[in-house]
Amino acid sequence: MSDAPNGPLPVARDTGDLRRAVAAWRAAGLRVGLVPTMGALHAGHLSLVTLALARADRVVASLFVNPTQFGPAEDFAAYPRAEAEDAAKLAAVGCHLLYAPDAATMYPAGFATTVTVEGVSRGLCGDHRPGHFEGVATVVTKLLLRVLPDVAVFGEKDYQQLQVIRRLVADLDLPVTVVGGPTVREVDGLALSSRNAYLTAEERTIAPALYRVMTECGDALQQGLAAGPVLEAGIRRLVAAGFAEVEYLALRDAETLAPLDARPADRPARLLAAARVGRTRLIDNLPVPAVAGSG
């Protein structure tokens, strides 16, 4: 496989081919980065590849729509798939290899192991998507063991997922540095997501209210107001803006995701939300910094 980032992107579907490519890089003394994706790539995904390229000499992007992280009523069959377009986008930003296994390669006959991360996987999306984080933790563990990267980059938009991955890497002593990439947004604040393609024109006008209301809530929390009334008012504003359901709007410790009653003065917090507009489930989060000079 060529290491040239400017030609057609090499694709490995077999784990042996993947490992041989990585082994050749290792033999040359090169650092390796990994960016796991489910495809349907947008500028947010590509920013993660750019971040990985700044920290590694060679970057592998994986593309696998992981069935084990979808619930029975979720959109696995409908999830957008466009491998050729994704490969072209990855090549354009300098990715070196696409790893695109099929389900039988990732979960061969007799596969019977699940990785469960307690604590940070509970509550928030963990309550609303049972089994989701077990599926995420299992597939990410397999990807990390197959690539053995020096650095792996994940988007902060999926903040609870990022904390689950950080916890499993720490607990399993995996020799990889996990980096969170900042959320990329449209000009009106809507966080980029592959699922934004599901939005109708009318729903697309409603969707930016999630970021707008979260920003207002974050400002109020920064002023020292109690979280309960701030978040309750935020939920009411989201419903009034046209969201069909607000699954949660919550203030959590930025590392442990433990619930908080107010913005702490001595450590960072995170404001997280999940809400539905039409049939589309949107998630977002914002940092709520500690008081400058405290601690």
LOZAMI-423596 format. One record per residue (C-alpha): y, x, z; residue in one letter. Coordinates in nm, 2 decimals. Last residue first. Layout:
# LOZAMI-423596
pt north: Y | east: X | up: Z | res: a
...
This chain:
# LOZAMI-423596
pt north: 2.58 | east: -0.86 | up: 4.33 | res: g
pt north: 2.92 | east: -0.98 | up: 4.19 | res: s
pt north: 3.15 | east: -0.78 | up: 3.96 | res: g
pt north: 3.17 | east: -1.05 | up: 3.69 | res: a
pt north: 3.03 | east: -1.38 | up: 3.81 | res: v
pt north: 2.68 | east: -1.42 | up: 3.66 | res: a
pt north: 2.66 | east: -1.53 | up: 3.30 | res: p
pt north: 2.55 | east: -1.87 | up: 3.17 | res: v
pt north: 2.36 | east: -1.79 | up: 2.85 | res: p
pt north: 2.31 | east: -2.07 | up: 2.60 | res: l
pt north: 2.00 | east: -2.25 | up: 2.48 | res: n
pt north: 1.89 | east: -2.47 | up: 2.19 | res: d
pt north: 1.60 | east: -2.70 | up: 2.09 | res: i
pt north: 1.59 | east: -2.97 | up: 1.82 | res: l
pt north: 1.31 | east: -3.22 | up: 1.77 | res: r
pt north: 1.34 | east: -3.40 | up: 1.44 | res: t
pt north: 1.21 | east: -3.75 | up: 1.39 | res: r
pt north: 1.56 | east: -3.91 | up: 1.41 | res: g
pt north: 1.77 | east: -3.68 | up: 1.63 | res: v
pt north: 1.55 | east: -3.56 | up: 1.92 | res: r
pt north: 1.67 | east: -3.34 | up: 2.21 | res: a
pt north: 1.57 | east: -3.02 | up: 2.38 | res: a
pt north: 1.81 | east: -2.83 | up: 2.60 | res: a
pt north: 1.84 | east: -2.50 | up: 2.79 | res: l
pt north: 2.13 | east: -2.35 | up: 2.99 | res: l
pt north: 2.04 | east: -2.00 | up: 3.11 | res: r
pt north: 2.13 | east: -1.82 | up: 3.42 | res: a
pt north: 2.25 | east: -1.46 | up: 3.49 | res: p
pt north: 2.24 | east: -1.31 | up: 3.84 | res: r
pt north: 2.46 | east: -1.27 | up: 4.15 | res: d
pt north: 2.70 | east: -1.57 | up: 4.13 | res: a
pt north: 2.44 | east: -1.83 | up: 4.06 | res: p
pt north: 2.54 | east: -2.12 | up: 3.83 | res: r
pt north: 2.45 | east: -2.43 | up: 4.03 | res: a
pt north: 2.14 | east: -2.64 | up: 4.13 | res: d
pt north: 1.90 | east: -2.40 | up: 3.96 | res: l
pt north: 1.55 | east: -2.45 | up: 3.83 | res: p
pt north: 1.32 | east: -2.14 | up: 3.80 | res: a
pt north: 1.32 | east: -2.01 | up: 3.45 | res: l
pt north: 1.20 | east: -1.67 | up: 3.59 | res: t
pt north: 1.44 | east: -1.45 | up: 3.39 | res: e
pt north: 1.75 | east: -1.65 | up: 3.30 | res: a
pt north: 1.73 | east: -1.87 | up: 3.61 | res: d
pt north: 1.75 | east: -2.22 | up: 3.49 | res: r
pt north: 2.01 | east: -2.49 | up: 3.42 | res: l
pt north: 1.86 | east: -2.79 | up: 3.24 | res: a
pt north: 1.92 | east: -3.04 | up: 2.96 | res: l
pt north: 1.58 | east: -3.21 | up: 2.90 | res: y
pt north: 1.39 | east: -3.44 | up: 2.67 | res: e
pt north: 1.71 | east: -3.60 | up: 2.54 | res: v
pt north: 1.61 | east: -3.89 | up: 2.31 | res: e
pt north: 1.75 | east: -4.07 | up: 2.01 | res: a
pt north: 2.05 | east: -3.85 | up: 1.98 | res: f
pt north: 2.35 | east: -4.03 | up: 1.83 | res: g
pt north: 2.66 | east: -3.89 | up: 1.99 | res: a
pt north: 2.64 | east: -4.14 | up: 2.27 | res: a
pt north: 2.30 | east: -4.01 | up: 2.36 | res: v
pt north: 2.43 | east: -3.65 | up: 2.37 | res: l
pt north: 2.73 | east: -3.75 | up: 2.58 | res: r
pt north: 2.51 | east: -3.92 | up: 2.84 | res: r
pt north: 2.29 | east: -3.61 | up: 2.86 | res: i
pt north: 2.59 | east: -3.39 | up: 2.92 | res: g
pt north: 2.72 | east: -3.62 | up: 3.20 | res: a
pt north: 2.38 | east: -3.58 | up: 3.37 | res: e
pt north: 2.40 | east: -3.21 | up: 3.32 | res: l
pt north: 2.74 | east: -3.17 | up: 3.48 | res: v
pt north: 2.65 | east: -3.41 | up: 3.76 | res: p
pt north: 2.34 | east: -3.21 | up: 3.85 | res: g
pt north: 2.47 | east: -2.86 | up: 3.79 | res: a
pt north: 2.74 | east: -2.85 | up: 4.06 | res: a
pt north: 3.07 | east: -2.73 | up: 3.93 | res: l
pt north: 3.16 | east: -2.35 | up: 3.96 | res: g
pt north: 3.40 | east: -2.31 | up: 3.67 | res: q
pt north: 3.12 | east: -2.14 | up: 3.48 | res: q
pt north: 2.91 | east: -2.46 | up: 3.52 | res: l
pt north: 3.19 | east: -2.65 | up: 3.35 | res: a
pt north: 3.21 | east: -2.41 | up: 3.06 | res: d
pt north: 2.83 | east: -2.42 | up: 3.02 | res: g
pt north: 2.85 | east: -2.80 | up: 3.01 | res: c
pt north: 3.11 | east: -2.79 | up: 2.73 | res: e
pt north: 2.91 | east: -2.54 | up: 2.54 | res: t
pt north: 2.60 | east: -2.75 | up: 2.57 | res: m
pt north: 2.79 | east: -3.06 | up: 2.44 | res: v
pt north: 2.90 | east: -2.87 | up: 2.13 | res: r
pt north: 2.56 | east: -2.71 | up: 2.07 | res: y
pt north: 2.39 | east: -3.04 | up: 2.08 | res: l
pt north: 2.67 | east: -3.22 | up: 1.90 | res: a
pt north: 2.58 | east: -3.01 | up: 1.59 | res: p
pt north: 2.29 | east: -3.24 | up: 1.52 | res: a
pt north: 2.49 | east: -3.56 | up: 1.45 | res: i
pt north: 2.62 | east: -3.47 | up: 1.11 | res: t
pt north: 2.27 | east: -3.35 | up: 1.01 | res: r
pt north: 2.13 | east: -3.68 | up: 1.11 | res: e
pt north: 2.34 | east: -3.86 | up: 0.85 | res: e
pt north: 2.23 | east: -3.62 | up: 0.57 | res: a
pt north: 1.87 | east: -3.65 | up: 0.68 | res: t
pt north: 1.72 | east: -3.38 | up: 0.90 | res: l
pt north: 1.37 | east: -3.25 | up: 0.82 | res: y
pt north: 1.50 | east: -2.92 | up: 0.68 | res: a
pt north: 1.64 | east: -2.84 | up: 1.03 | res: n
pt north: 1.28 | east: -2.78 | up: 1.12 | res: r
pt north: 1.29 | east: -2.42 | up: 1.00 | res: s
pt north: 1.56 | east: -2.36 | up: 1.25 | res: s
pt north: 1.92 | east: -2.22 | up: 1.25 | res: l
pt north: 2.11 | east: -2.32 | up: 1.56 | res: a
pt north: 2.38 | east: -2.58 | up: 1.49 | res: l
pt north: 2.72 | east: -2.44 | up: 1.58 | res: g
pt north: 2.94 | east: -2.59 | up: 1.31 | res: d
pt north: 2.95 | east: -2.27 | up: 1.11 | res: v
pt north: 2.56 | east: -2.26 | up: 1.11 | res: e
pt north: 2.41 | east: -2.06 | up: 1.39 | res: r
pt north: 2.20 | east: -1.74 | up: 1.44 | res: v
pt north: 2.05 | east: -1.71 | up: 1.79 | res: t
pt north: 2.06 | east: -1.35 | up: 1.92 | res: p
pt north: 1.74 | east: -1.14 | up: 1.89 | res: g
pt north: 1.52 | east: -1.08 | up: 2.19 | res: g
pt north: 1.34 | east: -0.74 | up: 2.21 | res: v
pt north: 1.00 | east: -0.69 | up: 2.35 | res: v
pt north: 0.90 | east: -0.32 | up: 2.40 | res: t
pt north: 0.53 | east: -0.26 | up: 2.34 | res: v
pt north: 0.26 | east: -0.09 | up: 2.54 | res: p
pt north: 0.08 | east: -0.40 | up: 2.66 | res: l
pt north: 0.04 | east: -0.38 | up: 3.04 | res: d
pt north: -0.13 | east: -0.73 | up: 3.05 | res: l
pt north: 0.12 | east: -0.86 | up: 3.31 | res: d
pt north: 0.43 | east: -0.71 | up: 3.15 | res: a
pt north: 0.34 | east: -0.82 | up: 2.79 | res: v
pt north: 0.24 | east: -1.16 | up: 2.92 | res: l
pt north: 0.57 | east: -1.20 | up: 3.10 | res: r
pt north: 0.78 | east: -1.09 | up: 2.81 | res: r
pt north: 0.59 | east: -1.33 | up: 2.58 | res: i
pt north: 0.65 | east: -1.63 | up: 2.82 | res: v
pt north: 1.02 | east: -1.53 | up: 2.85 | res: q
pt north: 1.06 | east: -1.53 | up: 2.47 | res: l
pt north: 0.88 | east: -1.87 | up: 2.44 | res: q
pt north: 1.12 | east: -2.01 | up: 2.70 | res: q
pt north: 1.41 | east: -1.88 | up: 2.49 | res: y
pt north: 1.30 | east: -2.01 | up: 2.15 | res: d
pt north: 1.66 | east: -1.96 | up: 2.02 | res: k
pt north: 1.63 | east: -1.61 | up: 2.16 | res: e
pt north: 1.44 | east: -1.50 | up: 1.86 | res: g
pt north: 1.15 | east: -1.26 | up: 1.89 | res: f
pt north: 1.13 | east: -0.88 | up: 1.81 | res: v
pt north: 0.83 | east: -0.66 | up: 1.88 | res: a
pt north: 0.87 | east: -0.29 | up: 1.94 | res: v
pt north: 0.63 | east: 0.01 | up: 1.94 | res: d
pt north: 0.38 | east: -0.20 | up: 1.75 | res: p
pt north: 0.01 | east: -0.23 | up: 1.82 | res: l
pt north: -0.05 | east: -0.43 | up: 1.49 | res: v
pt north: -0.37 | east: -0.60 | up: 1.58 | res: r
pt north: -0.32 | east: -0.60 | up: 1.96 | res: l
pt north: 0.03 | east: -0.74 | up: 1.92 | res: l
pt north: -0.09 | east: -1.01 | up: 1.68 | res: l
pt north: -0.37 | east: -1.11 | up: 1.91 | res: k
pt north: -0.14 | east: -1.14 | up: 2.21 | res: t
pt north: 0.10 | east: -1.34 | up: 2.00 | res: v
pt north: -0.17 | east: -1.58 | up: 1.89 | res: v
pt north: -0.29 | east: -1.64 | up: 2.25 | res: t
pt north: 0.05 | east: -1.66 | up: 2.41 | res: a
pt north: 0.17 | east: -1.91 | up: 2.15 | res: v
pt north: -0.13 | east: -2.13 | up: 2.17 | res: g
pt north: -0.12 | east: -2.13 | up: 2.55 | res: e
pt north: 0.25 | east: -2.20 | up: 2.52 | res: f
pt north: 0.19 | east: -2.52 | up: 2.32 | res: h
pt north: -0.09 | east: -2.66 | up: 2.53 | res: g
pt north: 0.11 | east: -2.96 | up: 2.65 | res: p
pt north: 0.44 | east: -2.99 | up: 2.45 | res: r
pt north: 0.68 | east: -3.20 | up: 2.66 | res: h
pt north: 0.59 | east: -3.03 | up: 2.99 | res: d
pt north: 0.58 | east: -2.68 | up: 2.85 | res: g
pt north: 0.90 | east: -2.75 | up: 2.66 | res: c
pt north: 1.09 | east: -2.76 | up: 2.99 | res: l
pt north: 0.85 | east: -2.72 | up: 3.27 | res: g
pt north: 0.57 | east: -2.47 | up: 3.30 | res: r
pt north: 0.54 | east: -2.16 | up: 3.06 | res: s
pt north: 0.76 | east: -1.95 | up: 3.29 | res: v
pt north: 0.52 | east: -1.99 | up: 3.59 | res: g
pt north: 0.17 | east: -1.94 | up: 3.45 | res: e
pt north: 0.09 | east: -1.75 | up: 3.13 | res: v
pt north: -0.24 | east: -1.87 | up: 2.97 | res: t
pt north: -0.42 | east: -1.67 | up: 2.71 | res: v
pt north: -0.71 | east: -1.86 | up: 2.55 | res: t
pt north: -1.05 | east: -1.72 | up: 2.45 | res: t
pt north: -1.33 | east: -1.91 | up: 2.27 | res: a
pt north: -1.35 | east: -1.80 | up: 1.91 | res: f
pt north: -1.70 | east: -1.89 | up: 1.80 | res: g
pt north: -1.62 | east: -1.88 | up: 1.43 | res: a
pt north: -1.32 | east: -1.67 | up: 1.36 | res: p
pt north: -0.97 | east: -1.76 | up: 1.49 | res: y
pt north: -0.71 | east: -1.53 | up: 1.32 | res: m
pt north: -0.92 | east: -1.45 | up: 1.01 | res: t
pt north: -1.05 | east: -1.81 | up: 0.99 | res: a
pt north: -0.69 | east: -1.94 | up: 1.02 | res: a
pt north: -0.57 | east: -1.74 | up: 0.72 | res: d
pt north: -0.40 | east: -1.40 | up: 0.77 | res: p
pt north: -0.05 | east: -1.32 | up: 0.63 | res: a
pt north: 0.07 | east: -0.98 | up: 0.73 | res: y
pt north: 0.37 | east: -0.89 | up: 0.53 | res: l
pt north: 0.46 | east: -0.52 | up: 0.50 | res: l
pt north: 0.77 | east: -0.30 | up: 0.47 | res: h
pt north: 1.06 | east: -0.53 | up: 0.55 | res: c
pt north: 1.38 | east: -0.41 | up: 0.39 | res: g
pt north: 1.61 | east: -0.71 | up: 0.38 | res: v
pt north: 1.53 | east: -0.81 | up: 0.03 | res: a
pt north: 1.15 | east: -0.76 | up: 0.08 | res: a
pt north: 1.16 | east: -1.02 | up: 0.36 | res: l
pt north: 1.34 | east: -1.27 | up: 0.14 | res: k
pt north: 1.09 | east: -1.22 | up: -0.14 | res: a
pt north: 0.80 | east: -1.26 | up: 0.09 | res: a
pt north: 0.94 | east: -1.58 | up: 0.23 | res: d
pt north: 0.99 | east: -1.73 | up: -0.12 | res: e
pt north: 0.63 | east: -1.64 | up: -0.21 | res: a
pt north: 0.50 | east: -1.78 | up: 0.13 | res: e
pt north: 0.67 | east: -2.11 | up: 0.12 | res: a
pt north: 0.51 | east: -2.34 | up: 0.39 | res: r
pt north: 0.71 | east: -2.61 | up: 0.56 | res: p
pt north: 0.54 | east: -2.78 | up: 0.86 | res: y
pt north: 0.40 | east: -3.11 | up: 0.74 | res: a
pt north: 0.04 | east: -3.05 | up: 0.84 | res: a
pt north: 0.13 | east: -2.90 | up: 1.17 | res: f
pt north: 0.40 | east: -3.16 | up: 1.25 | res: d
pt north: 0.31 | east: -3.28 | up: 1.60 | res: e
pt north: 0.10 | east: -3.58 | up: 1.72 | res: a
pt north: -0.21 | east: -3.37 | up: 1.79 | res: p
pt north: -0.01 | east: -3.09 | up: 1.96 | res: g
pt north: 0.08 | east: -2.78 | up: 1.77 | res: f
pt north: 0.05 | east: -2.43 | up: 1.93 | res: q
pt north: -0.32 | east: -2.40 | up: 1.83 | res: t
pt north: -0.25 | east: -2.45 | up: 1.46 | res: p
pt north: -0.06 | east: -2.13 | up: 1.42 | res: n
pt north: 0.14 | east: -2.13 | up: 1.09 | res: v
pt north: 0.09 | east: -1.76 | up: 1.02 | res: f
pt north: 0.33 | east: -1.52 | up: 0.86 | res: l
pt north: 0.36 | east: -1.17 | up: 1.02 | res: s
pt north: 0.64 | east: -0.94 | up: 0.95 | res: a
pt north: 0.56 | east: -0.56 | up: 0.97 | res: v
pt north: 0.84 | east: -0.31 | up: 1.01 | res: v
pt north: 0.84 | east: 0.06 | up: 0.95 | res: r
pt north: 1.08 | east: 0.32 | up: 1.09 | res: d
pt north: 1.16 | east: 0.13 | up: 1.41 | res: a
pt north: 1.45 | east: 0.03 | up: 1.62 | res: r
pt north: 1.72 | east: -0.06 | up: 1.37 | res: a
pt north: 1.45 | east: -0.20 | up: 1.14 | res: l
pt north: 1.35 | east: -0.44 | up: 1.42 | res: a
pt north: 1.70 | east: -0.58 | up: 1.44 | res: l
pt north: 1.71 | east: -0.63 | up: 1.06 | res: t
pt north: 1.38 | east: -0.81 | up: 1.08 | res: v
pt north: 1.51 | east: -1.03 | up: 1.35 | res: l
pt north: 1.82 | east: -1.11 | up: 1.14 | res: s
pt north: 1.58 | east: -1.22 | up: 0.87 | res: l
pt north: 1.43 | east: -1.48 | up: 1.10 | res: h
pt north: 1.78 | east: -1.62 | up: 1.17 | res: g
pt north: 1.88 | east: -1.61 | up: 0.81 | res: a
pt north: 1.60 | east: -1.85 | up: 0.72 | res: h
pt north: 1.22 | east: -1.82 | up: 0.68 | res: l
pt north: 0.99 | east: -2.11 | up: 0.62 | res: a
pt north: 0.73 | east: -1.87 | up: 0.77 | res: g
pt north: 0.55 | east: -1.90 | up: 1.10 | res: m
pt north: 0.69 | east: -1.58 | up: 1.22 | res: t
pt north: 0.60 | east: -1.26 | up: 1.42 | res: p
pt north: 0.84 | east: -0.97 | up: 1.37 | res: v
pt north: 0.66 | east: -0.64 | up: 1.44 | res: l
pt north: 0.81 | east: -0.28 | up: 1.46 | res: g
pt north: 0.64 | east: 0.05 | up: 1.40 | res: v
pt north: 0.76 | east: 0.40 | up: 1.48 | res: r
pt north: 0.66 | east: 0.67 | up: 1.24 | res: l
pt north: 0.48 | east: 1.00 | up: 1.32 | res: g
pt north: 0.31 | east: 1.03 | up: 0.98 | res: a
pt north: -0.02 | east: 0.95 | up: 1.13 | res: a
pt north: 0.13 | east: 0.64 | up: 1.29 | res: r
pt north: 0.24 | east: 0.52 | up: 0.95 | res: w
pt north: -0.11 | east: 0.57 | up: 0.81 | res: a
pt north: -0.26 | east: 0.39 | up: 1.11 | res: a
pt north: -0.02 | east: 0.10 | up: 1.04 | res: v
pt north: -0.14 | east: 0.06 | up: 0.68 | res: a
pt north: -0.51 | east: 0.10 | up: 0.79 | res: r
pt north: -0.46 | east: -0.16 | up: 1.06 | res: r
pt north: -0.32 | east: -0.42 | up: 0.82 | res: l
pt north: -0.60 | east: -0.36 | up: 0.57 | res: d
pt north: -0.86 | east: -0.40 | up: 0.84 | res: g
pt north: -0.70 | east: -0.72 | up: 0.96 | res: t
pt north: -0.74 | east: -0.87 | up: 0.61 | res: d
pt north: -0.45 | east: -1.07 | up: 0.47 | res: r
pt north: -0.22 | east: -0.77 | up: 0.40 | res: a
pt north: 0.08 | east: -0.83 | up: 0.17 | res: v
pt north: 0.29 | east: -0.55 | up: 0.01 | res: p
pt north: 0.65 | east: -0.67 | up: -0.06 | res: l
pt north: 0.75 | east: -0.63 | up: -0.42 | res: p
pt north: 0.99 | east: -0.34 | up: -0.46 | res: g
pt north: 1.28 | east: -0.23 | up: -0.24 | res: n
pt north: 1.11 | east: -0.15 | up: 0.09 | res: p
pt north: 0.89 | east: 0.13 | up: -0.05 | res: a
pt north: 0.60 | east: 0.20 | up: 0.19 | res: d
pt north: 0.35 | east: 0.13 | up: -0.09 | res: s
pt north: 0.00 | east: 0.00 | up: 0.00 | res: m
